[in-house]
Amino acid sequence: MKRWSLASRIVSGTLIIVLGALVLLSILVAAFTRYEVTERLDNSLQEVAERLEFVISELDRTDQKSTTPGGQVARLPGVNRRTLAYQIASPDGRLEVRSQNAPETLFVPRLKMGFYNVPSFRVYSVPSASGRHYILVGEPAFHRNEAVRRAILISVLPMVIFFPAIWVLVRWRVAAPCVPSQAFSTKSGVEAVPIWFQSRRWICPKSL
């Protein structure tokens, strides 16, 4: 073990620097990926809210006001627990229309434009173009968390896989040029000292 001490120190120092840089890079990539995915998912909520304007125009045209507690339910095929939910409410907080997977109460207690994190949903609230209604679109929180985790894993996993490969390559590159001191003394014509009398040091090129 002593004769490998120099190579081990070189390998350890190099690996600490390289792996430290990779860990820092992985953290930055994960943070950037989380930000990008969150922004894209928020944009999708805004797009759905814009598409729901046709429902608002129909409500304004017929002047239809729901008297059903929890609002009218718009039932569509293929809706599951991962599907975006929406609500349309009046400015005073009366629920008028909702999707079948939306709760019977408003996503948020106070109707103001913006994004909100509520239990089980990430919600975007915006007033309609006419100003007579509010549109609320909610994405199930578990679906969003799954999407963020999957994107981070795809981005960071290749770097994690490379950790063992980098360790092997660095150790091989540093340790390969190291040769025993006995070999130098013998080839140079100097009488070799018995191996049991020599200190078992290994000599590496000065370039290392």
C-alpha positions as CSV (number, residue, x, y, z in Angstrom):
1,M,0.0,0.0,0.0
2,K,2.9,2.4,0.7
3,R,4.3,2.2,-2.8
4,W,0.9,3.4,-4.2
5,S,0.7,6.3,-1.8
6,L,1.9,8.9,-4.3
7,A,-0.4,7.7,-7.0
8,S,-3.3,7.5,-4.6
9,R,-2.8,11.1,-3.5
10,I,-2.7,12.3,-7.1
11,V,-5.8,10.2,-7.9
12,S,-7.7,11.4,-4.8
13,G,-6.9,15.1,-5.5
14,T,-7.8,14.9,-9.1
15,L,-11.1,13.0,-8.4
16,I,-12.1,15.5,-5.7
17,I,-11.8,18.4,-8.1
18,V,-13.4,16.6,-11.1
19,L,-16.3,15.1,-9.1
20,G,-16.8,18.3,-7.2
21,A,-17.2,20.2,-10.4
22,L,-19.6,17.5,-11.7
23,V,-21.7,17.7,-8.5
24,L,-21.9,21.5,-8.8
25,L,-22.9,21.1,-12.5
26,S,-25.5,18.6,-11.7
27,I,-27.1,20.9,-9.1
28,L,-27.2,23.8,-11.5
29,V,-28.6,21.6,-14.3
30,A,-31.3,20.3,-11.9
31,A,-32.3,23.8,-10.8
32,F,-32.4,25.1,-14.4
33,T,-34.5,22.0,-15.5
34,R,-36.9,22.5,-12.7
35,Y,-37.3,26.2,-13.6
36,E,-37.8,25.5,-17.3
37,V,-40.4,22.7,-16.7
38,T,-42.3,24.7,-14.2
39,E,-42.5,27.7,-16.6
40,R,-43.7,25.5,-19.5
41,L,-46.4,23.9,-17.3
42,D,-47.5,27.3,-16.2
43,N,-47.7,28.4,-19.8
44,S,-50.0,25.5,-20.5
45,L,-52.4,26.6,-17.8
46,Q,-52.5,30.1,-19.4
47,E,-53.2,28.6,-22.8
48,V,-56.1,26.5,-21.5
49,A,-57.5,29.6,-19.8
50,E,-57.4,31.5,-23.1
51,R,-59.2,28.6,-24.9
52,L,-62.0,28.7,-22.3
53,E,-63.0,32.1,-23.4
54,F,-65.5,30.5,-25.8
55,V,-67.3,29.1,-22.8
56,I,-67.4,32.6,-21.3
57,S,-68.8,34.0,-24.6
58,E,-71.6,31.4,-24.5
59,L,-72.4,32.3,-20.9
60,D,-72.5,36.0,-21.8
61,R,-74.6,35.4,-24.9
62,T,-77.3,33.3,-23.1
63,D,-76.9,35.2,-19.8
64,Q,-77.2,31.8,-18.2
65,K,-76.7,31.7,-14.5
66,S,-76.3,28.5,-12.6
67,T,-78.5,27.9,-9.6
68,T,-76.9,24.5,-8.9
69,P,-74.7,24.4,-5.9
70,G,-71.2,23.8,-7.1
71,G,-72.0,25.1,-10.6
72,Q,-72.9,23.3,-13.8
73,V,-70.7,20.3,-14.5
74,A,-69.2,20.0,-18.0
75,R,-68.7,16.3,-18.6
76,L,-66.2,15.2,-21.2
77,P,-65.0,11.7,-22.2
78,G,-61.4,10.7,-21.3
79,V,-61.1,12.8,-18.2
80,N,-59.0,11.2,-15.5
81,R,-57.0,12.2,-12.4
82,R,-54.2,13.6,-14.5
83,T,-56.4,15.9,-16.7
84,L,-56.4,19.7,-16.1
85,A,-59.4,20.9,-14.2
86,Y,-61.2,24.2,-14.7
87,Q,-63.8,26.4,-13.0
88,I,-65.6,29.5,-14.2
89,A,-66.9,31.8,-11.5
90,S,-68.5,35.2,-11.1
91,P,-66.4,38.1,-9.6
92,D,-68.4,37.7,-6.3
93,G,-67.2,34.1,-6.0
94,R,-70.2,32.1,-7.2
95,L,-69.2,29.0,-9.1
96,E,-70.9,28.8,-12.5
97,V,-69.3,26.1,-14.5
98,R,-66.7,23.5,-13.7
99,S,-65.2,20.4,-15.2
100,Q,-66.1,17.0,-13.8
101,N,-62.7,16.6,-12.1
102,A,-62.8,20.0,-10.4
103,P,-63.9,20.4,-6.8
104,E,-67.3,21.8,-6.0
105,T,-65.7,24.8,-4.2
106,L,-63.4,27.4,-5.7
107,F,-59.8,26.6,-6.1
108,V,-58.8,29.8,-4.3
109,P,-60.9,31.7,-1.7
110,R,-60.1,35.2,-3.2
111,L,-60.3,35.7,-7.0
112,K,-57.3,37.6,-8.2
113,M,-55.1,37.1,-11.2
114,G,-52.0,35.0,-10.8
115,F,-50.7,31.5,-9.9
116,Y,-51.5,29.7,-6.7
117,N,-50.4,26.6,-5.0
118,V,-53.3,25.0,-3.2
119,P,-53.6,21.4,-1.8
120,S,-53.6,19.0,-4.7
121,F,-53.5,21.7,-7.4
122,R,-51.4,24.4,-9.1
123,V,-54.0,27.0,-10.1
124,Y,-54.0,29.9,-12.6
125,S,-56.7,32.5,-12.1
126,V,-57.5,35.2,-14.6
127,P,-60.5,37.5,-15.3
128,S,-62.3,37.0,-18.6
129,A,-62.1,39.5,-21.4
130,S,-65.5,40.8,-20.5
131,G,-64.6,41.2,-16.9
132,R,-67.8,39.5,-15.8
133,H,-66.2,36.1,-15.0
134,Y,-63.1,34.5,-13.6
135,I,-61.4,31.5,-15.2
136,L,-59.5,29.2,-12.9
137,V,-57.4,26.3,-14.4
138,G,-55.8,23.7,-12.1
139,E,-53.2,21.1,-12.7
140,P,-53.0,18.1,-10.3
141,A,-50.0,18.6,-8.1
142,F,-48.9,15.0,-8.3
143,H,-48.8,15.2,-12.1
144,R,-46.7,18.3,-12.0
145,N,-44.3,16.8,-9.5
146,E,-43.9,13.7,-11.6
147,A,-43.1,15.7,-14.7
148,V,-40.5,17.8,-12.8
149,R,-38.8,14.8,-11.2
150,R,-38.7,12.9,-14.5
151,A,-37.2,15.9,-16.3
152,I,-34.5,16.4,-13.6
153,L,-33.7,12.6,-13.6
154,I,-33.2,12.6,-17.4
155,S,-30.9,15.6,-17.2
156,V,-28.8,14.5,-14.2
157,L,-28.7,10.7,-14.6
158,P,-26.0,10.7,-17.4
159,M,-23.6,12.7,-15.1
160,V,-24.2,10.3,-12.2
161,I,-23.5,7.3,-14.5
162,F,-20.2,8.9,-15.6
163,F,-18.9,9.1,-12.0
164,P,-17.5,5.5,-11.8
165,A,-16.1,5.8,-15.4
166,I,-14.2,9.0,-14.5
167,W,-12.8,7.4,-11.3
168,V,-11.5,4.5,-13.4
169,L,-10.0,6.6,-16.1
170,V,-8.3,9.0,-13.7
171,R,-6.8,6.2,-11.7
172,W,-5.6,4.4,-14.8
173,R,-4.1,7.6,-16.3
174,V,-2.3,8.6,-13.1
175,A,-1.1,5.2,-12.0
176,A,0.0,3.8,-15.3
177,P,3.3,5.8,-15.6
178,C,4.4,4.8,-12.1
179,V,7.2,2.2,-12.0
180,P,9.2,0.7,-9.1
181,S,12.4,2.4,-8.2
182,Q,14.2,-1.0,-8.5
183,A,13.7,-1.0,-12.2
184,F,15.4,2.4,-12.6
185,S,18.4,1.4,-10.6
186,T,18.9,-1.9,-12.4
187,K,18.6,-0.5,-16.0
188,S,21.0,2.3,-15.2
189,G,23.7,-0.2,-14.3
190,V,23.7,0.5,-10.6
191,E,23.9,-2.5,-8.5
192,A,20.4,-3.4,-7.3
193,V,19.8,-3.4,-3.5
194,P,17.9,-6.5,-2.3
195,I,14.2,-6.0,-2.4
196,W,13.9,-6.7,1.3
197,F,16.3,-3.9,2.0
198,Q,14.8,-1.3,-0.3
199,S,12.1,1.2,0.8
200,R,9.1,0.3,-1.4
201,R,8.7,3.7,-3.0
202,W,7.4,4.2,-6.5
203,I,8.8,6.8,-8.8
204,C,6.5,8.7,-11.2
205,P,7.5,11.0,-14.0
206,K,8.1,14.6,-13.0
207,S,5.3,15.7,-15.3
208,L,2.8,14.3,-12.8
